[in-house]
Amino acid sequence: MKKVVSLLIVMMMVLIACNDDNGSEEQVEEDQTVAVEAEQVEEGDLTINQSFYGRTEPVSVTPVMAPAVGEVDEVHVSVGDSVEEDDVLITMISMENGMEVELTADEDGRIADLELEEGDITSTEEPAMLIVDLAELDMTVEVTALRSELFEVDDEFDVTISDDDEVQTATVENVSVLPGETGMYEVSLSIDNEADWKVGVVARIDVAEETLTDALLIPTQALNEDDEGYFVYRIEDDVAERVDVEAELIQSDYTAIDGDVEVDEWVVTSGQLTLDDGDSVEFQEEDVES
């Protein structure tokens, strides 16, 4: 009887061990499926932009000069006011003949550097104020001899400043033929100042340095590299397949590639560190558009 009981116990232990082995095998199989994120290959253009910086300057600054020495009777404007041509700026009494004299604007613009007050004496040598034309701004950038070839007169570029999201247009007015004292070449641009930017702010223009058209584009995070070169993981039938590619142009967001991949195929963008060629994969649905 004891032998029968012992035999039953041994058989039960063997069955339990077999079940454990099967469970382990199933767990291993489940663990081989890797959760990844993926995006589709696209076709499009990719451009490398080179940024250049310069300070905005007024196109013109016109001094307002008093025709004679006199006493200021009334100041009609303040610093920052917009004026039009022939607007009265200051009324003064000439010390030469005691007659009233009006100082008027010679052009449209904004008032700057006004320090005269009622009762002050005007000078014929120093301007009473300045009129600054801000309808258009100038901007000068310095570039190397090689980069100067990116600019031609009448070329137009987008221009921005750091504290304003609005984009304006800068037009190339001149590209210097000779370098300056620093060995750099000056590129002069004009900005149609519809956004009313101030003088003296740092502005940026982005110039296309290189463009690939009709290229195969992938998110840059899908591009991998090892000792053999660049590659991507393409997904076919829920299996990751390594595909070697050439990176033709790499940007922070997208990379242009050449290789055995086609438009609309899925490439892994996240999860590659735990992925091997031939692994089963599943998409994380919240990050993949289908």
C-alpha positions in Angstrom: 0.0 0.0 0.0 2.8 2.4 0.9 4.5 1.6 -2.4 1.2 2.6 -4.3 0.9 5.9 -2.4 4.6 6.7 -3.1 4.1 5.9 -6.8 1.1 8.2 -7.0 3.0 11.0 -5.3 5.9 10.7 -7.8 3.5 10.7 -10.7 1.8 13.9 -9.4 5.1 15.6 -9.0 6.1 14.7 -12.6 2.8 16.1 -13.9 3.2 19.4 -12.0 6.8 19.7 -13.3 5.6 19.2 -16.8 2.9 21.9 -16.4 5.5 24.3 -15.0 7.7 23.6 -18.0 4.9 24.3 -20.4 4.0 27.5 -18.6 7.6 28.7 -18.8 7.8 27.9 -22.5 4.6 29.9 -23.1 6.0 32.8 -21.0 9.2 32.8 -23.1 7.1 32.9 -26.3 5.0 35.8 -24.9 8.1 37.7 -23.9 9.5 37.5 -27.4 6.8 39.9 -28.6 8.2 43.4 -28.3 6.0 46.5 -27.9 7.1 49.2 -30.3 6.0 52.5 -31.8 6.1 53.0 -35.6 5.4 55.5 -38.3 5.0 55.1 -42.1 7.6 56.0 -44.7 6.7 59.1 -46.6 7.9 60.7 -49.9 8.7 64.4 -49.9 11.2 67.2 -49.9 13.8 67.7 -47.2 15.8 71.0 -46.8 18.8 72.0 -44.8 18.4 75.5 -43.6 21.2 77.8 -42.6 20.3 80.6 -40.1 21.9 84.0 -40.2 21.4 86.8 -37.7 21.6 90.6 -37.8 20.1 93.7 -36.1 17.3 95.7 -37.5 18.1 99.3 -38.5 15.9 102.2 -39.8 15.9 102.8 -43.5 16.2 106.5 -42.9 16.7 108.9 -40.0 15.8 112.5 -40.8 17.0 115.3 -38.5 14.5 118.2 -37.9 16.6 121.5 -37.8 15.4 124.8 -36.5 15.9 127.6 -39.2 16.8 130.1 -36.5 17.6 130.4 -32.8 14.3 130.9 -30.9 12.3 130.0 -27.8 10.0 127.0 -27.9 6.4 128.1 -27.5 4.7 124.7 -27.8 5.8 121.1 -28.5 3.1 119.3 -30.4 4.5 115.7 -30.4 6.2 113.2 -28.1 8.8 110.5 -28.6 7.3 107.5 -30.4 4.5 109.5 -32.0 3.7 108.7 -35.7 3.7 111.8 -37.9 3.1 112.5 -41.5 4.8 114.9 -43.9 4.0 118.6 -43.1 2.7 117.9 -39.6 3.5 120.7 -37.2 6.1 119.5 -34.6 7.2 122.6 -32.7 6.0 126.2 -32.6 8.8 128.6 -31.7 9.4 132.4 -31.5 12.3 133.6 -33.5 14.8 135.6 -31.4 15.8 137.4 -34.6 12.5 139.0 -35.5 10.0 137.8 -32.8 7.9 136.0 -35.4 6.2 132.7 -34.9 8.0 129.8 -36.7 6.6 126.3 -37.2 8.9 123.2 -37.5 7.2 120.6 -39.7 7.9 117.0 -40.6 9.7 116.5 -43.9 8.6 112.9 -44.2 6.4 110.2 -42.6 7.8 108.4 -39.6 8.2 108.2 -35.8 9.5 110.9 -33.5 12.8 110.1 -31.7 15.4 111.9 -29.6 13.1 114.8 -28.7 14.4 116.6 -25.6 13.0 120.2 -26.1 10.3 121.5 -23.8 8.3 124.7 -23.7 10.7 127.6 -22.9 13.8 125.9 -24.2 16.0 127.7 -26.7 16.5 126.0 -30.1 19.8 125.5 -31.8 20.7 125.8 -35.5 23.5 123.3 -35.1 21.8 120.5 -33.3 18.6 118.8 -34.5 15.5 119.5 -32.5 14.4 115.9 -33.0 14.7 113.0 -35.3 12.1 111.4 -37.6 12.7 107.7 -38.1 11.1 105.8 -41.0 10.0 102.4 -39.6 7.8 101.4 -42.5 10.8 99.5 -43.7 13.8 98.2 -41.9 17.3 97.4 -43.0 19.3 94.3 -41.8 22.9 93.3 -42.5 24.3 89.8 -42.0 27.9 88.8 -42.3 28.7 85.5 -44.1 31.7 83.6 -45.3 32.8 83.7 -49.0 31.2 80.2 -49.5 27.9 81.2 -47.9 27.7 84.4 -49.8 26.9 82.3 -52.9 23.5 81.5 -51.2 22.4 85.1 -51.7 21.4 87.0 -54.9 19.9 90.5 -55.2 16.1 90.4 -55.0 16.0 87.0 -53.3 13.4 86.8 -50.6 13.6 85.0 -47.3 11.5 84.6 -44.2 12.7 86.7 -41.3 11.7 86.4 -37.6 12.6 87.8 -34.2 12.8 86.0 -30.9 9.9 87.6 -29.1 7.4 87.7 -32.0 5.8 84.7 -33.8 5.0 86.7 -36.9 7.1 86.0 -40.0 8.0 88.9 -42.3 9.8 89.0 -45.7 13.4 90.1 -46.1 14.6 91.1 -49.6 18.3 91.1 -50.6 19.4 94.5 -51.7 23.1 94.0 -52.0 25.9 91.3 -51.6 29.3 92.8 -51.0 32.0 91.8 -53.6 34.9 92.4 -51.2 35.3 91.1 -47.6 35.3 93.5 -44.7 38.1 93.8 -42.1 37.0 90.6 -40.4 37.2 88.7 -43.7 33.4 88.3 -43.9 31.0 89.4 -46.6 28.1 91.7 -45.9 24.6 90.9 -47.2 22.2 93.9 -47.0 18.4 93.1 -46.8 15.3 95.2 -46.5 12.3 94.2 -44.4 8.7 95.4 -45.1 7.9 96.1 -41.5 4.2 95.4 -41.4 4.6 93.8 -37.9 5.9 97.1 -36.6 9.2 95.6 -35.2 11.5 97.9 -33.3 14.9 99.1 -34.4 17.9 97.3 -32.9 16.3 93.9 -32.3 18.1 90.7 -33.5 16.4 89.2 -36.5 17.0 85.8 -38.1 16.7 84.6 -41.7 16.7 81.0 -42.7 18.3 80.2 -46.1 17.9 76.8 -47.8 21.5 75.4 -48.2 20.6 72.0 -49.6 17.3 70.5 -50.7 16.4 66.9 -51.7 13.2 66.5 -53.7 10.9 63.4 -53.9 13.0 61.6 -51.3 12.1 58.7 -49.0 11.5 60.3 -45.6 11.5 58.6 -42.2 11.4 60.1 -38.7 15.0 60.5 -37.6 14.3 58.5 -34.5 13.7 55.5 -36.7 17.3 55.6 -38.0 19.7 53.2 -36.3 23.4 52.8 -36.7 25.9 50.1 -35.8 29.3 49.0 -37.1 27.8 47.9 -40.4 26.2 51.3 -41.0 22.7 52.7 -40.9 19.5 50.6 -40.8 15.8 50.6 -39.9 13.4 48.0 -38.6 10.6 47.5 -41.1 7.5 45.8 -39.9 5.9 43.1 -42.0 3.2 40.8 -40.7 4.0 41.9 -37.1 7.6 40.9 -37.5 10.5 43.3 -37.4 12.9 43.1 -40.3 16.3 44.8 -40.4 16.8 46.8 -43.6 20.2 48.5 -44.3 19.8 52.0 -45.7 21.9 55.0 -46.7 21.2 58.3 -44.9 21.3 60.9 -47.6 20.3 63.9 -45.5 19.7 63.9 -41.7 17.7 66.6 -39.9 16.4 66.7 -36.4 12.9 65.7 -37.3 13.2 63.7 -40.6 15.9 61.9 -42.5 16.1 61.2 -46.2 17.2 57.6 -46.9 17.9 55.3 -49.8 17.3 51.6 -49.4 14.9 48.7 -49.8 11.9 50.4 -48.2 8.8 51.8 -49.9 6.3 54.6 -49.2 3.7 53.7 -46.6 5.7 50.9 -45.1 6.0 50.9 -41.3 9.3 51.5 -39.6 10.0 51.3 -35.9 10.5 54.6 -34.1 10.7 53.5 -30.5 11.6 50.2 -28.9 14.6 49.4 -31.1 17.0 48.9 -28.1 15.3 45.6 -27.2 14.6 44.6 -30.8 16.4 42.0 -33.0 15.9 41.1 -36.6 13.0 38.7 -36.8 11.3 39.5 -33.5 7.6 39.6 -33.3 6.2 43.1 -32.5 3.0 44.8 -31.6 2.1 48.4 -32.0 1.3 50.6 -29.0 -2.0 51.8 -30.3 -2.0 55.2 -28.6 1.1 56.3 -30.5 0.4 54.8 -33.9 -2.0 56.3 -36.5 -3.6 53.7 -38.7 
